Amino acid sequence: MKAIVVTDQAAGTAGMTLVERPEPEAAVNDVLIEVHASGFTPGELTWPGTWTDRLGRDRTPSIPGHEVAGVVSALGYGTRGLSVGQRVFGLADWTRDGTLAEYVAIEARNVAPLPGDVDFTVGASLPISGLTAWQGLFVHGRFQVGQSVLVHGAAGGVGSLVTQLAKEAGAHVIGTGRAADRQTALDFGAQEFVDLDNDSLDDVGGVDLVFDVIGADIGKRSASLVRAGGMLVTIAGPPEAQPAEGLAVDFVVEADRAQLGEIVQRIRDGRLRTNIGTVAALDDAVAAFNPTERIKGKTIIRVRP
């Protein structure tokens, strides 16, 4: 099968190459998926699991990509709840070969049915961004109706979904980003916008929940904005500062079939829309991940037409 592989961590996306690899086999409790579309987050190339297995052993050349939408082509021994020919989407394991390939083997529990009226391209854009937004808001952030939420990177892949989910759940949403992102963030449902280059973050005042995807100085400054009893939730690593009278938590997204179902239902009925930028073929994936100019939205690789 065709697949994108990486062998040199220092090279980043420039080190990606398109090669021929053996098709994977479905292990116990796995499904083998014929990949139709794949999502990729460049940050994966800094994650240990991209380069080593669970025992810390080198596993290069490895296939990156953790988001997939496709069709089940085989079931591993003991796999239940899914069937050959079924449309699915989900989140591949961190320490196994991923989804930038024509086939991928995944634990069955990590995927969910993909309704026939949701395009594979849309399905592949949802697992990491959608689950991160859902878990950050409702699991770790303990969001309650009527709270105010500050969403950093509100026009981005994760931030745009956080903005929409929070707005739907009854939040007052303040988005942040670059000046050029203002209208996009407002279109996704933010009621206010802070230009991080030109506006003062301190002018936001107090909020109940900060959802941070940036970290560093922005994450540190955001801690002081959290009201008593509030939360700072971040995916940018351990927080450098704690809210004076609230909590801070960092987390790594986990696959969850039920949550994937909640997210895709919102896509179907129009309550949620994903933020897709470029769609490229597998043959053009390396160039798509090394653009000459800034791309807005998530890059999706359409593996099959």
N, C-alpha and C positions, 0 to 999 in steps of 0.2 A: 504494500500500500504506500501511497505518498504520505509524507509526514514532515513537519517542521521540527528540527532538532536544535539543541544548544549544547555546546561543549565547553565554552569559555565564559565564566561568570563576569570577568572584567570587560568583556566585549559588549555586554548589554544586548539590545535588540539588533545591533549591527552584526552580532555573531550568529544570528539565526541562519539556517540553511535548509533547503528543501531536498529531501533524500527519499530513497526507498527503504522501507522498514518491514519486517514481518508483521502480519496481522496478529493482534493480541488474541489470547484465548480467555474465555470467561471462566474464572475460578469459582470455587464454592461461593454461593450467594451473590454472584456477579450477574450483570447483564452485559452482553456485547452490543454496542450501539453502532449502527451505520450512521456516521456523522453527516448531518446536512448543514449545520451551521455551528460555528465555534466562537466563543468570546475569549478575549485575552486581556489581562491587566499587566502592563509593563513592569509593575512592582514585583510580579512573580519572580523576576530574574534576580531579585535580592533575597528571596525566601530560601531558607536552608533546604526545604523539601524538594525544591527544583533540582538540587544537585546531589542530595544524599537520600538514602532510604531511612526507614525508622530506626535502624541500628547504626546510622551515621556512616554507612559505606557509600562510596562514590557510585552514582548510577548514571553517569553521562556515557554516551550522548542521550539526553532525556528529551521527551516531547513535552513542551509547555502547553498551557491552556487548561482551564478548569471548568469552563462553562460550555454546555453542550445542548443542542437540540437535534433530535434525529429519530431513528426508527430502531426498535429492538430487533436484532438479527439472530441472537442466540441467548440461551439461558444457561447459567452455570448450575451445577448440582445443588439442589435444595432451594433454588430461587423460586419464590412465590409472589403472587400479587401482580405480576406483569406477564405479558404474552408476546411471542414473536410476531412482528408486524405492527406492534403498538407504537404510536407516536409518544415520545417522552422528552423531558428536559431536566437538567439537573446540574449538580456540582461534583466534579471529579475529585478523587482523593489527592491530597497535597503531595504525597510521596510516591505516586505512581505516574506512569506516562499519561499525558493528558489528551486534550481534545483537538489540537491542531493537526489532525490526521483524518484519514478516511474512516477509521474505526477506532473505538476506545472501549476498554473494559472498565466497568464501574460497579461498585457495590450497589445492589438493587435499591437499598434503603435510601440512597442519595439522589434518586430520581423520582419524578412525579409524572403522571399522564399530562400530555400536552394536547389540549382540545384542538379539533380539526380546523377551527376558525381562527387559530392563532398561528401566524407564520413562523417558520423555523428561525428566521432571522431575529424576530422579536423574542422568541423563546430563549435563544442563546444569549440575549442581552440582559436577561433577568436574574440568573441565579446568584452571582456574587453581589451585584448592586442591590437587588431586591431583598435578598436575605439579610444583607448588612443593614439596610435601612430598617427592615422590620424588627430585627433583633436589637438594634441600637435604640430604637424608639420604645418598643413594647416589652422587651425582655429585660434589657439592662437599664434602659432609661426610665422604666416604670411610668410611662406617660399617662396622664389623666386628662380627661376632657376639660377644656378651658385654660390649659396651661400655655405659657408662651415658650416658643422654641426658636433658638438661634441656630441656623443651619449654615455652616461654612461650606463653601464650594457649592452653592445652591443650584448652579447651572450645570454641574458635572454629573457623571454617571450615577454616583451614590446620592449626592446632594439633591438632585432633582427628584429622586424617588422619596427621599426623606421629606422633602418639602410637600409633595403631593399627599403622602400618607398622613403626615401631621395635620395638614389642612383638612383632609377628609375626616380625621378623628376629632376635629374641633379645636385645633390649636391656633393661636396667633403666631404666624411664622415670619421671622426676620431672616432674610437670606444675605449671604455675603459673597464676595468674589471680586473680579476685576471690573472696571467700568464697563467694558464691552459685554459683560454678562448680565447687566442689570435687567434688560427687557426679557431675556430668557428666563431668569429667576422669577420675575413677576408673572410671566406667562405660565410658569409651573405652579403658581399659587402663593408665592411670597407676598405678604402685604406691605413689607418694607424691605429696603435693600441698603446694605452698607458696602461702599466701594473701599476695599481694604487698602488701596494705594492712596486714596485722597480723603476719605472720611475718617473720623475718629471712632474707633470701636467702643471707647468708653461712653460715647453719647447714647449707646443703646440702653443703658441703665440696667436694671435687674431682669433676669429671665429665669424661668423654672428649669429649662433644659438646654444645654449646649451640645450640639452634635458636631464634633470636630473631625475633619478628614485631613487637616493640614499639619497640626502639631507645631513643634518649635515655638517661636515667639508668639504666634497667634494662639496656640493652645494655652500657653502660659498666661497670656493676658486675659483669655476667656474665663479663667477660673474665678477672677474677681467679679464677673458679671452674674454668677450663679446666686440666686436668692437662697435664703435659709430653707433647708430641706430639699434643695434642688439637686440636679445632677449634671456633671460634665461627662459625656460619653465620647470616647475617642477610638479611632482605628489607626492612629498614627504612632502607636507605641505607648509605653508607660507615661502617664501625665507628669509633666515637670512641676506642676503646681496644683494644690488642692483648694477647692472652694473653702472659704472660711467657715461656713456653716452648712455645707452640703457634702456630697460625695463625688468622687471621680473614679471612673472605671474605664479600662481599655479591654478590648475583646477581639477575638479572631472569629470570623463568621463560620458557622457550622451548617452542614446540609440538614434540611428538615422538610420532609415530604408534605406535611400538613401546611406549613407556612408557604411553600411553593404553590400549593393549591389556592391559598388565600390570595396570593399575589397575582396569579394568572387569571383568577376570576375577576379581579379588578381591572385587568387589561381587557378582558372580554366585554365587560359592561361599560367601559369608557371612563371609569373612575381614575384610572392610572394609565399613563403613557410613558414609554421608555424613551431614552435619549440616545438615538443611534446617529453616528456621524458618517463614517465611511463604511461601505460594504465592498469587500474585495474577494476575489477567487483565491483558492489555496495556492495556486501558482504565483499569485501576486502578493502573497501575505507578507513576505519579508520587506518589500517596498512599502506596503501599507503601514507597517509598524515603524518605519523610518521615514516619516513624511518630511518634506522640505519646509512646510509651514504648519502652524498650529491647527489642529483639527478639533472642532467642537463636537462633543458627543463620543460615544463608544464605537470603536472599530470592531466590526464583525466580519469574520471570514466565512463566506458561503462555500462550503466544501463540495456540495452537490447543487446543481442548478435548481 
